[in-house]
């Protein structure tokens, strides 16, 4: 029996009664109840999604002109920049787009950390998010190798070599990854194939991620559950228009980089063709990998460094269980809130350390910052969750618990406050 579609347009009704995709879209992006107090930090999921689309579109068009061959890759990119109509725009949109994509996702992750969006019942949303992050990192790393400049070649050499730290099978794994005995043409070819493939896998995991959000419901700055229809607004037009506005502002900032500072976030050495005979004096990854690079170098032992680096991301999978607090949002956690900001500073410090040569004070600072990173998640989080006494939670989003104001939800509308 056909699905009883509520759409009036005959074409839409015809399709929808056979395959209810329009009903599904209405359910997810029109009627979906959004907590009425979410702030602009909740727009970064939508921003990340737009960035993913821009990356795929510009990437496909670049691939039509790019040549994944070690003797031609560098020149093919220069040809895109100079001879292909608007090739410079495509390339700058793609390279700066990657950086802006990471900006959006890092803000999205820290939003989740601050408001406890990883806690029950959103554990799976969070874990799928980390899978997305890992996929993004792999995609960005392989993309950076494609222009076949000095940094491309040497970053690929350094990072693939990390696998040689694995006991017994390490060296054969590296040879297998390279498709030879050094980074070369087969490596470039497979990186291109995977760099083209992974974003589509990313789309699949992102769909699971956003579906999971809509099953359990969106968190909000107060971190409390919706108590009834008075606590939410329909996704459209309220959240969709707010998201669109945030997307527009974000795209303007992105455009400033693309048009006025297109090489600000890149490394000048990548305009030198790859040369296996000349190692750059200082090999640095793109800025969005710097904190992890600092963790890698903080441990004097190669295998230890590799374990710490991967561990710093994998530990995030355990977050829903490492955080023992009964309260989600930092708004009601007076002590933990400070440690959240300390963690953010620690990550920025790690990033800075990662950009410096590993000598003198930077070695010590890198080790201290790495220690603190793990200390935060493994020790502070479980202990503080038990010891800290959270502030009283409001009864509901619309009804703050204290008379005469109390913790009124950020962004509450005038009518909500009247009701309160
Ligand atoms: C391609 C990357 C990503 C995209 C496109 C994406 C997209 C989204 C969207 C559209 C939402 C719903 C709107 C919102 O709350 O912002 C969302 C929610 C969420 N995302 Fe992501 N996400 C990405 C990466 C991540 C990562 C790396 C993490 C964490 C490791 C993460 C954790 C979460 C959490 C916990 C929520 C629920 C937030 C809440 O309900 O308050 N996401 N994501």
Boltz pocket constraint, residues with backbone or C-beta under 6 A from the ligand:
constraints:
  - pocket:
      binder: B
      contacts: [[A, 41], [A, 42], [A, 43], [A, 44], [A, 45], [A, 46], [A, 48], [A, 49], [A, 52], [A, 105], [A, 108], [A, 109], [A, 112], [A, 117], [A, 118], [A, 122], [A, 125], [A, 126], [A, 128], [A, 129], [A, 130], [A, 132], [A, 133], [A, 206], [A, 209], [A, 210], [A, 213], [A, 217], [A, 218], [A, 219], [A, 220], [A, 316]]
      max_distance: 6.0
